[in-house]
Amino acid sequence: MSATGGSSTPQPARGSALFIESAVTDGAVRIYSDNEAMTRWLQEEIESLLYPPFADTSLPMTSARFGREGDTRTVWTETVRSDEDDLSLTWSDFTEPFVLTLGAGSVPGRPHGV
């Protein structure tokens, strides 16, 4: 995920982040990132609109390394590794690709179009 787009807020360099809340985390929100500035920007600008529990900037962030492998036509795996955790998220049986376009400012209250 990269942080680019039309915002009056200075945007940090590219990076990766995983926001997770699941049975794997006993229902707790966890955040993994290789770019804290980008992740905090995502929390303030995007997650505050999409899923407020992920927007809490007081949540600790775990430094992590991200990897990916596979073929987006068959099976795709994203890996997240930290000193404490090793996560693999795998997708398969994809539907046909489609394009969803929402321009910046096209949705009221959502300046980035998300």
Jmol script that loads the backbone (N, CA, C; Angstrom):
load data "model"
ATOM      1  N   MET A   1       0.859  -1.159   0.000  1.00  0.00           N
ATOM      2  CA  MET A   1       0.000   0.000   0.000  1.00  0.00           C
ATOM      3  C   MET A   1       0.901   1.216   0.000  1.00  0.00           C
ATOM      4  N   SER A   2       0.612   2.164  -0.828  1.00  0.00           N
ATOM      5  CA  SER A   2       1.379   3.400  -0.812  1.00  0.00           C
ATOM      6  C   SER A   2       0.469   4.553  -0.461  1.00  0.00           C
ATOM      7  N   ALA A   3       1.059   5.559   0.132  1.00  0.00           N
ATOM      8  CA  ALA A   3       0.290   6.741   0.523  1.00  0.00           C
ATOM      9  C   ALA A   3       0.579   7.852  -0.468  1.00  0.00           C
ATOM     10  N   THR A   4      -0.285   7.984  -1.455  1.00  0.00           N
ATOM     11  CA  THR A   4      -0.169   9.063  -2.417  1.00  0.00           C
ATOM     12  C   THR A   4      -1.562   9.576  -2.714  1.00  0.00           C
ATOM     13  N   GLY A   5      -1.681  10.787  -3.185  1.00  0.00           N
ATOM     14  CA  GLY A   5      -2.998  11.303  -3.522  1.00  0.00           C
ATOM     15  C   GLY A   5      -3.095  12.784  -3.247  1.00  0.00           C
ATOM     16  N   GLY A   6      -4.278  13.332  -3.390  1.00  0.00           N
ATOM     17  CA  GLY A   6      -4.480  14.758  -3.238  1.00  0.00           C
ATOM     18  C   GLY A   6      -4.926  15.129  -1.840  1.00  0.00           C
ATOM     19  N   SER A   7      -4.019  15.543  -1.008  1.00  0.00           N
ATOM     20  CA  SER A   7      -4.352  15.953   0.346  1.00  0.00           C
ATOM     21  C   SER A   7      -3.517  17.156   0.712  1.00  0.00           C
ATOM     22  N   SER A   8      -4.082  18.033   1.536  1.00  0.00           N
ATOM     23  CA  SER A   8      -3.309  19.179   1.990  1.00  0.00           C
ATOM     24  C   SER A   8      -2.320  18.784   3.083  1.00  0.00           C
ATOM     25  N   THR A   9      -2.477  17.580   3.637  1.00  0.00           N
ATOM     26  CA  THR A   9      -1.563  17.069   4.655  1.00  0.00           C
ATOM     27  C   THR A   9      -0.351  16.467   3.960  1.00  0.00           C
ATOM     28  N   PRO A  10       0.873  16.833   4.377  1.00  0.00           N
ATOM     29  CA  PRO A  10       2.045  16.197   3.772  1.00  0.00           C
ATOM     30  C   PRO A  10       1.957  14.683   3.957  1.00  0.00           C
ATOM     31  N   GLN A  11       2.261  13.959   2.900  1.00  0.00           N
ATOM     32  CA  GLN A  11       2.132  12.516   2.951  1.00  0.00           C
ATOM     33  C   GLN A  11       3.506  11.858   3.044  1.00  0.00           C
ATOM     34  N   PRO A  12       3.610  10.823   3.858  1.00  0.00           N
ATOM     35  CA  PRO A  12       4.872  10.130   4.027  1.00  0.00           C
ATOM     36  C   PRO A  12       5.209   9.256   2.832  1.00  0.00           C
ATOM     37  N   ALA A  13       6.423   8.750   2.826  1.00  0.00           N
ATOM     38  CA  ALA A  13       6.881   7.855   1.765  1.00  0.00           C
ATOM     39  C   ALA A  13       6.081   6.550   1.784  1.00  0.00           C
ATOM     40  N   ARG A  14       6.323   5.728   0.820  1.00  0.00           N
ATOM     41  CA  ARG A  14       5.600   4.466   0.686  1.00  0.00           C
ATOM     42  C   ARG A  14       5.972   3.482   1.792  1.00  0.00           C
ATOM     43  N   GLY A  15       5.094   2.524   1.981  1.00  0.00           N
ATOM     44  CA  GLY A  15       5.328   1.489   2.972  1.00  0.00           C
ATOM     45  C   GLY A  15       4.189   0.500   2.966  1.00  0.00           C
ATOM     46  N   SER A  16       4.198  -0.394   3.934  1.00  0.00           N
ATOM     47  CA  SER A  16       3.150  -1.397   4.076  1.00  0.00           C
ATOM     48  C   SER A  16       2.624  -1.366   5.494  1.00  0.00           C
ATOM     49  N   ALA A  17       1.347  -1.711   5.631  1.00  0.00           N
ATOM     50  CA  ALA A  17       0.724  -1.774   6.945  1.00  0.00           C
ATOM     51  C   ALA A  17      -0.337  -2.864   6.944  1.00  0.00           C
ATOM     52  N   LEU A  18      -0.504  -3.491   8.082  1.00  0.00           N
ATOM     53  CA  LEU A  18      -1.588  -4.437   8.295  1.00  0.00           C
ATOM     54  C   LEU A  18      -2.317  -4.009   9.553  1.00  0.00           C
ATOM     55  N   PHE A  19      -3.608  -3.765   9.406  1.00  0.00           N
ATOM     56  CA  PHE A  19      -4.496  -3.506  10.534  1.00  0.00           C
ATOM     57  C   PHE A  19      -5.318  -4.787  10.674  1.00  0.00           C
ATOM     58  N   ILE A  20      -5.294  -5.401  11.849  1.00  0.00           N
ATOM     59  CA  ILE A  20      -5.996  -6.677  12.010  1.00  0.00           C
ATOM     60  C   ILE A  20      -6.748  -6.700  13.343  1.00  0.00           C
ATOM     61  N   GLU A  21      -7.930  -7.275  13.281  1.00  0.00           N
ATOM     62  CA  GLU A  21      -8.764  -7.521  14.453  1.00  0.00           C
ATOM     63  C   GLU A  21      -9.490  -8.821  14.148  1.00  0.00           C
ATOM     64  N   SER A  22      -9.116  -9.892  14.826  1.00  0.00           N
ATOM     65  CA  SER A  22      -9.686 -11.191  14.483  1.00  0.00           C
ATOM     66  C   SER A  22      -9.547 -12.161  15.652  1.00  0.00           C
ATOM     67  N   ALA A  23     -10.000 -13.381  15.430  1.00  0.00           N
ATOM     68  CA  ALA A  23      -9.828 -14.429  16.428  1.00  0.00           C
ATOM     69  C   ALA A  23      -8.342 -14.692  16.684  1.00  0.00           C
ATOM     70  N   VAL A  24      -7.521 -14.477  15.680  1.00  0.00           N
ATOM     71  CA  VAL A  24      -6.073 -14.682  15.811  1.00  0.00           C
ATOM     72  C   VAL A  24      -5.486 -13.735  16.865  1.00  0.00           C
ATOM     73  N   THR A  25      -6.088 -12.564  17.015  1.00  0.00           N
ATOM     74  CA  THR A  25      -5.613 -11.564  17.984  1.00  0.00           C
ATOM     75  C   THR A  25      -6.515 -11.504  19.213  1.00  0.00           C
ATOM     76  N   ASP A  26      -7.348 -12.522  19.408  1.00  0.00           N
ATOM     77  CA  ASP A  26      -8.329 -12.543  20.504  1.00  0.00           C
ATOM     78  C   ASP A  26      -9.222 -11.312  20.485  1.00  0.00           C
ATOM     79  N   GLY A  27      -9.540 -10.837  19.280  1.00  0.00           N
ATOM     80  CA  GLY A  27     -10.434  -9.698  19.116  1.00  0.00           C
ATOM     81  C   GLY A  27      -9.788  -8.342  19.325  1.00  0.00           C
ATOM     82  N   ALA A  28      -8.504  -8.327  19.623  1.00  0.00           N
ATOM     83  CA  ALA A  28      -7.802  -7.053  19.827  1.00  0.00           C
ATOM     84  C   ALA A  28      -7.327  -6.498  18.489  1.00  0.00           C
ATOM     85  N   VAL A  29      -7.270  -5.171  18.383  1.00  0.00           N
ATOM     86  CA  VAL A  29      -6.724  -4.526  17.189  1.00  0.00           C
ATOM     87  C   VAL A  29      -5.200  -4.556  17.299  1.00  0.00           C
ATOM     88  N   ARG A  30      -4.551  -4.996  16.237  1.00  0.00           N
ATOM     89  CA  ARG A  30      -3.089  -4.951  16.156  1.00  0.00           C
ATOM     90  C   ARG A  30      -2.717  -4.263  14.853  1.00  0.00           C
ATOM     91  N   ILE A  31      -1.600  -3.562  14.902  1.00  0.00           N
ATOM     92  CA  ILE A  31      -1.118  -2.841  13.726  1.00  0.00           C
ATOM     93  C   ILE A  31       0.335  -3.219  13.493  1.00  0.00           C
ATOM     94  N   TYR A  32       0.636  -3.622  12.271  1.00  0.00           N
ATOM     95  CA  TYR A  32       1.994  -3.944  11.850  1.00  0.00           C
ATOM     96  C   TYR A  32       2.364  -2.983  10.730  1.00  0.00           C
ATOM     97  N   SER A  33       3.598  -2.490  10.734  1.00  0.00           N
ATOM     98  CA  SER A  33       3.979  -1.524   9.713  1.00  0.00           C
ATOM     99  C   SER A  33       5.499  -1.495   9.521  1.00  0.00           C
ATOM    100  N   ASP A  34       5.903  -1.105   8.314  1.00  0.00           N
ATOM    101  CA  ASP A  34       7.321  -0.825   8.063  1.00  0.00           C
ATOM    102  C   ASP A  34       7.551   0.672   7.853  1.00  0.00           C
ATOM    103  N   ASN A  35       6.500   1.470   8.094  1.00  0.00           N
ATOM    104  CA  ASN A  35       6.606   2.926   7.940  1.00  0.00           C
ATOM    105  C   ASN A  35       5.592   3.567   8.888  1.00  0.00           C
ATOM    106  N   GLU A  36       6.053   3.947  10.067  1.00  0.00           N
ATOM    107  CA  GLU A  36       5.139   4.475  11.079  1.00  0.00           C
ATOM    108  C   GLU A  36       4.444   5.751  10.623  1.00  0.00           C
ATOM    109  N   ALA A  37       5.162   6.659   9.987  1.00  0.00           N
ATOM    110  CA  ALA A  37       4.548   7.919   9.543  1.00  0.00           C
ATOM    111  C   ALA A  37       3.410   7.657   8.555  1.00  0.00           C
ATOM    112  N   MET A  38       3.630   6.760   7.608  1.00  0.00           N
ATOM    113  CA  MET A  38       2.590   6.429   6.640  1.00  0.00           C
ATOM    114  C   MET A  38       1.385   5.798   7.339  1.00  0.00           C
ATOM    115  N   THR A  39       1.648   4.908   8.279  1.00  0.00           N
ATOM    116  CA  THR A  39       0.564   4.213   8.963  1.00  0.00           C
ATOM    117  C   THR A  39      -0.256   5.167   9.806  1.00  0.00           C
ATOM    118  N   ARG A  40       0.393   6.090  10.485  1.00  0.00           N
ATOM    119  CA  ARG A  40      -0.354   7.079  11.270  1.00  0.00           C
ATOM    120  C   ARG A  40      -1.176   7.974  10.345  1.00  0.00           C
ATOM    121  N   TRP A  41      -0.629   8.304   9.165  1.00  0.00           N
ATOM    122  CA  TRP A  41      -1.391   9.077   8.177  1.00  0.00           C
ATOM    123  C   TRP A  41      -2.628   8.287   7.738  1.00  0.00           C
ATOM    124  N   LEU A  42      -2.448   6.983   7.449  1.00  0.00           N
ATOM    125  CA  LEU A  42      -3.585   6.140   7.062  1.00  0.00           C
ATOM    126  C   LEU A  42      -4.651   6.115   8.155  1.00  0.00           C
ATOM    127  N   GLN A  43      -4.209   6.029   9.407  1.00  0.00           N
ATOM    128  CA  GLN A  43      -5.170   6.027  10.508  1.00  0.00           C
ATOM    129  C   GLN A  43      -5.995   7.311  10.523  1.00  0.00           C
ATOM    130  N   GLU A  44      -5.315   8.435  10.400  1.00  0.00           N
ATOM    131  CA  GLU A  44      -5.995   9.735  10.499  1.00  0.00           C
ATOM    132  C   GLU A  44      -6.851  10.049   9.277  1.00  0.00           C
ATOM    133  N   GLU A  45      -6.354   9.735   8.092  1.00  0.00           N
ATOM    134  CA  GLU A  45      -7.015  10.145   6.858  1.00  0.00           C
ATOM    135  C   GLU A  45      -7.958   9.103   6.264  1.00  0.00           C
ATOM    136  N   ILE A  46      -7.686   7.825   6.476  1.00  0.00           N
ATOM    137  CA  ILE A  46      -8.463   6.775   5.812  1.00  0.00           C
ATOM    138  C   ILE A  46      -9.241   5.923   6.821  1.00  0.00           C
ATOM    139  N   GLU A  47      -8.549   5.341   7.775  1.00  0.00           N
ATOM    140  CA  GLU A  47      -9.220   4.437   8.718  1.00  0.00           C
ATOM    141  C   GLU A  47     -10.253   5.163   9.571  1.00  0.00           C
ATOM    142  N   SER A  48     -10.049   6.447   9.831  1.00  0.00           N
ATOM    143  CA  SER A  48     -11.040   7.201  10.602  1.00  0.00           C
ATOM    144  C   SER A  48     -12.396   7.211   9.891  1.00  0.00           C
ATOM    145  N   LEU A  49     -12.380   7.060   8.571  1.00  0.00           N
ATOM    146  CA  LEU A  49     -13.613   7.008   7.783  1.00  0.00           C
ATOM    147  C   LEU A  49     -14.099   5.576   7.548  1.00  0.00           C
ATOM    148  N   LEU A  50     -13.163   4.655   7.334  1.00  0.00           N
ATOM    149  CA  LEU A  50     -13.540   3.292   6.968  1.00  0.00           C
ATOM    150  C   LEU A  50     -13.848   2.396   8.157  1.00  0.00           C
ATOM    151  N   TYR A  51     -12.969   2.427   9.176  1.00  0.00           N
ATOM    152  CA  TYR A  51     -13.149   1.540  10.333  1.00  0.00           C
ATOM    153  C   TYR A  51     -12.510   2.195  11.549  1.00  0.00           C
ATOM    154  N   PRO A  52     -13.283   3.004  12.283  1.00  0.00           N
ATOM    155  CA  PRO A  52     -12.735   3.799  13.392  1.00  0.00           C
ATOM    156  C   PRO A  52     -11.888   3.040  14.422  1.00  0.00           C
ATOM    157  N   PRO A  53     -12.152   1.762  14.745  1.00  0.00           N
ATOM    158  CA  PRO A  53     -11.253   1.100  15.696  1.00  0.00           C
ATOM    159  C   PRO A  53      -9.796   1.046  15.230  1.00  0.00           C
ATOM    160  N   PHE A  54      -9.570   1.067  13.919  1.00  0.00           N
ATOM    161  CA  PHE A  54      -8.198   1.079  13.397  1.00  0.00           C
ATOM    162  C   PHE A  54      -7.587   2.481  13.414  1.00  0.00           C
ATOM    163  N   ALA A  55      -8.382   3.494  13.649  1.00  0.00           N
ATOM    164  CA  ALA A  55      -7.921   4.889  13.575  1.00  0.00           C
ATOM    165  C   ALA A  55      -7.313   5.408  14.871  1.00  0.00           C
ATOM    166  N   ASP A  56      -7.347   4.643  15.928  1.00  0.00           N
ATOM    167  CA  ASP A  56      -6.842   5.079  17.233  1.00  0.00           C
ATOM    168  C   ASP A  56      -5.317   5.156  17.210  1.00  0.00           C
ATOM    169  N   THR A  57      -4.787   6.365  17.126  1.00  0.00           N
ATOM    170  CA  THR A  57      -3.330   6.541  17.017  1.00  0.00           C
ATOM    171  C   THR A  57      -2.595   6.266  18.331  1.00  0.00           C
ATOM    172  N   SER A  58      -3.334   5.994  19.404  1.00  0.00           N
ATOM    173  CA  SER A  58      -2.664   5.609  20.648  1.00  0.00           C
ATOM    174  C   SER A  58      -2.354   4.113  20.676  1.00  0.00           C
ATOM    175  N   LEU A  59      -2.882   3.363  19.703  1.00  0.00           N
ATOM    176  CA  LEU A  59      -2.586   1.928  19.631  1.00  0.00           C
ATOM    177  C   LEU A  59      -1.113   1.719  19.314  1.00  0.00           C
ATOM    178  N   PRO A  60      -0.495   0.732  19.941  1.00  0.00           N
ATOM    179  CA  PRO A  60       0.912   0.461  19.614  1.00  0.00           C
ATOM    180  C   PRO A  60       1.029  -0.092  18.199  1.00  0.00           C
ATOM    181  N   MET A  61       2.178   0.152  17.602  1.00  0.00           N
ATOM    182  CA  MET A  61       2.456  -0.324  16.253  1.00  0.00           C
ATOM    183  C   MET A  61       3.669  -1.245  16.321  1.00  0.00           C
ATOM    184  N   THR A  62       3.555  -2.406  15.718  1.00  0.00           N
ATOM    185  CA  THR A  62       4.649  -3.367  15.703  1.00  0.00           C
ATOM    186  C   THR A  62       5.426  -3.223  14.401  1.00  0.00           C
ATOM    187  N   SER A  63       6.727  -3.040  14.527  1.00  0.00           N
ATOM    188  CA  SER A  63       7.591  -2.969  13.348  1.00  0.00           C
ATOM    189  C   SER A  63       7.624  -4.344  12.684  1.00  0.00           C
ATOM    190  N   ALA A  64       7.426  -4.364  11.363  1.00  0.00           N
ATOM    191  CA  ALA A  64       7.327  -5.649  10.664  1.00  0.00           C
ATOM    192  C   ALA A  64       7.956  -5.575   9.283  1.00  0.00           C
ATOM    193  N   ARG A  65       8.246  -6.758   8.755  1.00  0.00           N
ATOM    194  CA  ARG A  65       8.725  -6.920   7.384  1.00  0.00           C
ATOM    195  C   ARG A  65       7.591  -7.563   6.591  1.00  0.00           C
ATOM    196  N   PHE A  66       7.395  -7.097   5.376  1.00  0.00           N
ATOM    197  CA  PHE A  66       6.282  -7.560   4.544  1.00  0.00           C
ATOM    198  C   PHE A  66       6.814  -8.254   3.301  1.00  0.00           C
ATOM    199  N   GLY A  67       6.132  -9.299   2.892  1.00  0.00           N
ATOM    200  CA  GLY A  67       6.484 -10.001   1.668  1.00  0.00           C
ATOM    201  C   GLY A  67       5.228 -10.445   0.954  1.00  0.00           C
ATOM    202  N   ARG A  68       5.401 -10.801  -0.274  1.00  0.00           N
ATOM    203  CA  ARG A  68       4.268 -11.279  -1.059  1.00  0.00           C
ATOM    204  C   ARG A  68       4.781 -12.258  -2.098  1.00  0.00           C
ATOM    205  N   GLU A  69       3.931 -13.215  -2.410  1.00  0.00           N
ATOM    206  CA  GLU A  69       4.295 -14.184  -3.440  1.00  0.00           C
ATOM    207  C   GLU A  69       3.030 -14.794  -4.018  1.00  0.00           C
ATOM    208  N   GLY A  70       3.189 -15.323  -5.198  1.00  0.00           N
ATOM    209  CA  GLY A  70       2.067 -15.986  -5.843  1.00  0.00           C
ATOM    210  C   GLY A  70       1.732 -15.371  -7.174  1.00  0.00           C
ATOM    211  N   ASP A  71       0.568 -15.712  -7.632  1.00  0.00           N
ATOM    212  CA  ASP A  71       0.067 -15.283  -8.922  1.00  0.00           C
ATOM    213  C   ASP A  71      -1.355 -14.800  -8.700  1.00  0.00           C
ATOM    214  N   THR A  72      -1.629 -13.560  -9.012  1.00  0.00           N
ATOM    215  CA  THR A  72      -2.955 -12.989  -8.731  1.00  0.00           C
ATOM    216  C   THR A  72      -4.075 -13.639  -9.552  1.00  0.00           C
ATOM    217  N   ARG A  73      -3.732 -14.571 -10.419  1.00  0.00           N
ATOM    218  CA  ARG A  73      -4.764 -15.301 -11.150  1.00  0.00           C
ATOM    219  C   ARG A  73      -5.144 -16.602 -10.453  1.00  0.00           C
ATOM    220  N   THR A  74      -4.291 -17.075  -9.506  1.00  0.00           N
ATOM    221  CA  THR A  74      -4.556 -18.369  -8.869  1.00  0.00           C
ATOM    222  C   THR A  74      -4.515 -18.286  -7.337  1.00  0.00           C
ATOM    223  N   VAL A  75      -3.323 -18.073  -6.774  1.00  0.00           N
ATOM    224  CA  VAL A  75      -3.143 -18.000  -5.322  1.00  0.00           C
ATOM    225  C   VAL A  75      -2.169 -16.883  -5.003  1.00  0.00           C
ATOM    226  N   TRP A  76      -2.500 -16.085  -3.978  1.00  0.00           N
ATOM    227  CA  TRP A  76      -1.654 -14.957  -3.576  1.00  0.00           C
ATOM    228  C   TRP A  76      -1.484 -15.008  -2.064  1.00  0.00           C
ATOM    229  N   THR A  77      -0.249 -14.830  -1.577  1.00  0.00           N
ATOM    230  CA  THR A  77       0.019 -14.826  -0.145  1.00  0.00           C
ATOM    231  C   THR A  77       0.789 -13.576   0.233  1.00  0.00           C
ATOM    232  N   GLU A  78       0.325 -12.906   1.266  1.00  0.00           N
ATOM    233  CA  GLU A  78       1.023 -11.762   1.870  1.00  0.00           C
ATOM    234  C   GLU A  78       1.564 -12.251   3.205  1.00  0.00           C
ATOM    235  N   THR A  79       2.837 -11.950   3.495  1.00  0.00           N
ATOM    236  CA  THR A  79       3.431 -12.341   4.768  1.00  0.00           C
ATOM    237  C   THR A  79       3.804 -11.102   5.564  1.00  0.00           C
ATOM    238  N   VAL A  80       3.659 -11.222   6.878  1.00  0.00           N
ATOM    239  CA  VAL A  80       3.997 -10.150   7.800  1.00  0.00           C
ATOM    240  C   VAL A  80       4.814 -10.798   8.912  1.00  0.00           C
ATOM    241  N   ARG A  81       6.055 -10.325   9.073  1.00  0.00           N
ATOM    242  CA  ARG A  81       6.929 -10.907  10.088  1.00  0.00           C
ATOM    243  C   ARG A  81       7.458  -9.821  11.013  1.00  0.00           C
ATOM    244  N   SER A  82       7.333 -10.086  12.312  1.00  0.00           N
ATOM    245  CA  SER A  82       7.911  -9.198  13.320  1.00  0.00           C
ATOM    246  C   SER A  82       8.745 -10.068  14.251  1.00  0.00           C
ATOM    247  N   ASP A  83       9.332  -9.446  15.264  1.00  0.00           N
ATOM    248  CA  ASP A  83      10.099 -10.231  16.230  1.00  0.00           C
ATOM    249  C   ASP A  83       9.210 -11.193  17.003  1.00  0.00           C
ATOM    250  N   GLU A  84       7.918 -10.860  17.143  1.00  0.00           N
ATOM    251  CA  GLU A  84       6.999 -11.678  17.928  1.00  0.00           C
ATOM    252  C   GLU A  84       6.061 -12.539  17.096  1.00  0.00           C
ATOM    253  N   ASP A  85       5.748 -12.133  15.874  1.00  0.00           N
ATOM    254  CA  ASP A  85       4.701 -12.792  15.094  1.00  0.00           C
ATOM    255  C   ASP A  85       5.154 -13.110  13.675  1.00  0.00           C
ATOM    256  N   ASP A  86       4.494 -14.115  13.111  1.00  0.00           N
ATOM    257  CA  ASP A  86       4.707 -14.513  11.722  1.00  0.00           C
ATOM    258  C   ASP A  86       3.325 -14.818  11.148  1.00  0.00           C
ATOM    259  N   LEU A  87       2.815 -13.905  10.315  1.00  0.00           N
ATOM    260  CA  LEU A  87       1.468 -14.047   9.770  1.00  0.00           C
ATOM    261  C   LEU A  87       1.530 -14.289   8.268  1.00  0.00           C
ATOM    262  N   SER A  88       0.646 -15.144   7.784  1.00  0.00           N
ATOM    263  CA  SER A  88       0.482 -15.371   6.353  1.00  0.00           C
ATOM    264  C   SER A  88      -1.000 -15.251   6.038  1.00  0.00           C
ATOM    265  N   LEU A  89      -1.308 -14.429   5.047  1.00  0.00           N
ATOM    266  CA  LEU A  89      -2.692 -14.253   4.602  1.00  0.00           C
ATOM    267  C   LEU A  89      -2.744 -14.709   3.155  1.00  0.00           C
ATOM    268  N   THR A  90      -3.558 -15.708   2.870  1.00  0.00           N
ATOM    269  CA  THR A  90      -3.595 -16.303   1.536  1.00  0.00           C
ATOM    270  C   THR A  90      -4.991 -16.201   0.936  1.00  0.00           C
ATOM    271  N   TRP A  91      -5.035 -15.819  -0.330  1.00  0.00           N
ATOM    272  CA  TRP A  91      -6.283 -15.716  -1.086  1.00  0.00           C
ATOM    273  C   TRP A  91      -6.202 -16.631  -2.299  1.00  0.00           C
ATOM    274  N   SER A  92      -7.365 -17.190  -2.685  1.00  0.00           N
ATOM    275  CA  SER A  92      -7.454 -18.010  -3.891  1.00  0.00           C
ATOM    276  C   SER A  92      -8.887 -17.949  -4.420  1.00  0.00           C
ATOM    277  N   ASP A  93      -9.131 -18.623  -5.519  1.00  0.00           N
ATOM    278  CA  ASP A  93     -10.465 -18.641  -6.130  1.00  0.00           C
ATOM    279  C   ASP A  93     -10.991 -17.228  -6.375  1.00  0.00           C
ATOM    280  N   PHE A  94     -10.200 -16.437  -7.070  1.00  0.00           N
ATOM    281  CA  PHE A  94     -10.536 -15.044  -7.331  1.00  0.00           C
ATOM    282  C   PHE A  94     -11.686 -14.907  -8.315  1.00  0.00           C
ATOM    283  N   THR A  95     -12.442 -13.824  -8.167  1.00  0.00           N
ATOM    284  CA  THR A  95     -13.459 -13.485  -9.151  1.00  0.00           C
ATOM    285  C   THR A  95     -12.772 -12.737 -10.297  1.00  0.00           C
ATOM    286  N   GLU A  96     -13.529 -12.472 -11.334  1.00  0.00           N
ATOM    287  CA  GLU A  96     -12.988 -11.698 -12.447  1.00  0.00           C
ATOM    288  C   GLU A  96     -12.625 -10.292 -11.953  1.00  0.00           C
ATOM    289  N   PRO A  97     -11.505  -9.744 -12.414  1.00  0.00           N
ATOM    290  CA  PRO A  97     -11.120  -8.388 -12.006  1.00  0.00           C
ATOM    291  C   PRO A  97     -12.147  -7.354 -12.470  1.00  0.00           C
ATOM    292  N   PHE A  98     -12.242  -6.266 -11.714  1.00  0.00           N
ATOM    293  CA  PHE A  98     -13.107  -5.155 -12.098  1.00  0.00           C
ATOM    294  C   PHE A  98     -12.462  -3.860 -11.633  1.00  0.00           C
ATOM    295  N   VAL A  99     -12.907  -2.766 -12.194  1.00  0.00           N
ATOM    296  CA  VAL A  99     -12.376  -1.455 -11.851  1.00  0.00           C
ATOM    297  C   VAL A  99     -13.441  -0.687 -11.087  1.00  0.00           C
ATOM    298  N   LEU A 100     -13.063  -0.112  -9.975  1.00  0.00           N
ATOM    299  CA  LEU A 100     -13.938   0.745  -9.181  1.00  0.00           C
ATOM    300  C   LEU A 100     -13.238   2.093  -9.085  1.00  0.00           C
ATOM    301  N   THR A 101     -13.848   3.107  -9.618  1.00  0.00           N
ATOM    302  CA  THR A 101     -13.243   4.435  -9.632  1.00  0.00           C
ATOM    303  C   THR A 101     -14.069   5.389  -8.794  1.00  0.00           C
ATOM    304  N   LEU A 102     -13.445   5.949  -7.783  1.00  0.00           N
ATOM    305  CA  LEU A 102     -14.065   6.984  -6.961  1.00  0.00           C
ATOM    306  C   LEU A 102     -13.055   8.120  -6.874  1.00  0.00           C
ATOM    307  N   GLY A 103     -13.308   9.183  -7.578  1.00  0.00           N
ATOM    308  CA  GLY A 103     -12.379  10.305  -7.585  1.00  0.00           C
ATOM    309  C   GLY A 103     -12.338  11.040  -6.263  1.00  0.00           C
ATOM    310  N   ALA A 104     -11.216  11.680  -5.995  1.00  0.00           N
ATOM    311  CA  ALA A 104     -11.077  12.480  -4.782  1.00  0.00           C
ATOM    312  C   ALA A 104     -12.197  13.515  -4.731  1.00  0.00           C
ATOM    313  N   GLY A 105     -12.883  13.587  -3.600  1.00  0.00           N
ATOM    314  CA  GLY A 105     -13.973  14.536  -3.424  1.00  0.00           C
ATOM    315  C   GLY A 105     -15.302  14.101  -3.998  1.00  0.00           C
ATOM    316  N   SER A 106     -15.375  12.911  -4.620  1.00  0.00           N
ATOM    317  CA  SER A 106     -16.629  12.469  -5.240  1.00  0.00           C
ATOM    318  C   SER A 106     -17.643  11.927  -4.239  1.00  0.00           C
ATOM    319  N   VAL A 107     -17.193  11.560  -3.067  1.00  0.00           N
ATOM    320  CA  VAL A 107     -18.075  11.069  -2.020  1.00  0.00           C
ATOM    321  C   VAL A 107     -18.062  12.075  -0.881  1.00  0.00           C
ATOM    322  N   PRO A 108     -19.225  12.667  -0.553  1.00  0.00           N
ATOM    323  CA  PRO A 108     -19.249  13.665   0.512  1.00  0.00           C
ATOM    324  C   PRO A 108     -18.643  13.137   1.822  1.00  0.00           C
ATOM    325  N   GLY A 109     -17.769  13.947   2.417  1.00  0.00           N
ATOM    326  CA  GLY A 109     -17.130  13.556   3.667  1.00  0.00           C
ATOM    327  C   GLY A 109     -15.941  12.638   3.513  1.00  0.00           C
ATOM    328  N   ARG A 110     -15.604  12.274   2.271  1.00  0.00           N
ATOM    329  CA  ARG A 110     -14.466  11.395   2.023  1.00  0.00           C
ATOM    330  C   ARG A 110     -13.554  12.057   0.991  1.00  0.00           C
ATOM    331  N   PRO A 111     -12.622  12.882   1.440  1.00  0.00           N
ATOM    332  CA  PRO A 111     -11.830  13.687   0.521  1.00  0.00           C
ATOM    333  C   PRO A 111     -10.919  12.895  -0.407  1.00  0.00           C
ATOM    334  N   HIS A 112     -10.588  11.654  -0.041  1.00  0.00           N
ATOM    335  CA  HIS A 112      -9.676  10.852  -0.879  1.00  0.00           C
ATOM    336  C   HIS A 112     -10.416   9.929  -1.827  1.00  0.00           C
ATOM    337  N   GLY A 113     -11.751   9.927  -1.781  1.00  0.00           N
ATOM    338  CA  GLY A 113     -12.510   9.058  -2.667  1.00  0.00           C
ATOM    339  C   GLY A 113     -12.668   7.645  -2.170  1.00  0.00           C
ATOM    340  N   VAL A 114     -12.210   7.344  -0.964  1.00  0.00           N
ATOM    341  CA  VAL A 114     -12.357   5.985  -0.417  1.00  0.00           C
ATOM    342  C   VAL A 114     -13.491   5.918   0.555  1.00  0.00           C
TER     343      VAL A 114
END
end "model"
wireframe off; spacefill off
backbone 0.3
color backbone group
